[in-house]
Amino acid sequence: MLDRSQHLKLFLIGSGDNQEDAAAVISDKRIQKELSKHPVNWERLFKAVRRVSHFEFSSAQKDSFMQLFGRYR
């Protein structure tokens, strides 16, 4: 079973970020703070990822992000 950080890394790599960029996002303190919360507020996590990665997600990617992290409630 993957943990939240691993899910996020796989999502970022699948969305077009390279391994180094995904690792930089995962290691960010704001991202780690959001990932450690229970329940995960996927909207705040999504906003933090966008700030750190500068990656423009499509609406389909945002929907899949919501489905993936919305289950951590």
Order of alpha helices (4+ residues) and beta strands (2+ residues): alpha-alpha-alpha-alpha-alpha
